[in-house]
Amino acid sequence: MTARIYRPGRSATQSGEALSKLWVLEFAPEFAPDIDPLMGWTGSRDMRREVRLRFGSMEEAIAYAEKNGIAYTLEPPKETKRQLISYSDNFRSTRHGLWTH
């Protein structure tokens, strides 16, 4: 039973970073998914794949894993650099590029 501790990045469709500040502990799959012969649905006997724990800090997630004897791998977060641009920069006289209006 191994787990992965990481901090997820923000969604590509949203600009907010609300859920990307929490650390997540999720378990690696132990069994391969199997196909139901009657319906053809994909299922699994592995219930730990559905468990995803969220923590406020990396230290809390590591302490939980060590307390419960869970082997883990730690993935450092990828820092994103936000580029702040003013709306008025679209209309400045020194702008390079085509005007869109």
GIURWO-V544951 format. One record per residue. RES is the residue in one letter. PSI is psi in whole degrees, -180 to 180 (* if undefined). NEAR is the number of other ideal C-beta (glycine too) atoms within 12 Angstrom. D_FIRST is the distance of its C-alpha to the first C-alpha in Angstrom with 2 decimals. Layout:
RES/PSI/NEAR/D_FIRST
RES/PSI/NEAR/D_FIRST
This chain:
M/107/21/0.00
T/155/18/3.78
A/162/32/6.81
R/129/27/10.40
I/124/35/13.33
Y/167/26/16.67
R/115/27/20.08
P/151/24/21.21
G/169/18/24.69
R/160/20/27.48
S/147/12/28.34
A/-20/9/30.89
T/-2/6/33.12
Q/152/11/33.47
S/-12/13/34.80
G/158/11/33.24
E/30/17/30.32
A/-51/12/29.41
L/-6/16/25.72
S/3/22/25.14
K/-12/18/25.57
L/151/24/22.40
W/142/32/19.01
V/137/31/16.07
L/117/37/12.38
E/149/28/10.62
F/147/26/7.23
A/149/19/7.21
P/137/20/8.49
E/-30/15/7.32
F/150/15/11.02
A/148/12/14.20
P/146/14/16.66
D/157/14/19.53
I/130/12/23.16
D/126/11/25.10
P/-27/9/28.17
L/-51/7/30.58
M/-22/8/30.03
G/10/9/28.18
W/151/11/25.59
T/130/11/22.12
G/179/18/19.42
S/151/17/15.87
R/-6/13/14.29
D/105/18/11.07
M/-19/13/11.94
R/-18/21/9.13
R/-22/20/10.81
E/-10/13/13.78
V/126/19/12.64
R/112/20/14.04
L/139/24/15.02
R/139/22/18.08
F/155/24/19.38
G/-25/15/22.83
S/165/18/22.00
M/-38/23/19.52
E/-38/14/19.96
E/-41/19/19.01
A/-41/31/15.67
I/-42/22/14.94
A/-40/18/16.35
Y/-44/23/14.20
A/-42/28/10.90
E/-36/17/12.61
K/-37/12/14.13
N/7/17/11.10
G/35/11/9.31
I/123/24/6.60
A/139/17/6.72
Y/158/29/8.69
T/138/18/11.47
L/125/21/14.73
E/118/19/17.17
P/148/11/20.71
P/151/20/22.80
K/115/12/25.60
E/135/11/28.82
T/142/14/31.31
K/118/6/35.01
R/135/10/37.04
Q/113/8/40.54
L/122/8/43.00
I/135/10/46.02
S/147/10/48.92
Y/-33/8/50.35
S/-18/9/53.79
D/-20/14/52.76
N/-22/14/53.09
F/12/13/56.85
R/156/13/57.81
S/-21/9/60.64
T/14/7/58.86
R/136/14/56.05
H/130/8/55.41
G/175/10/54.83
L/147/7/56.31
W/144/10/57.14
T/7/7/55.60
H/*/5/58.33
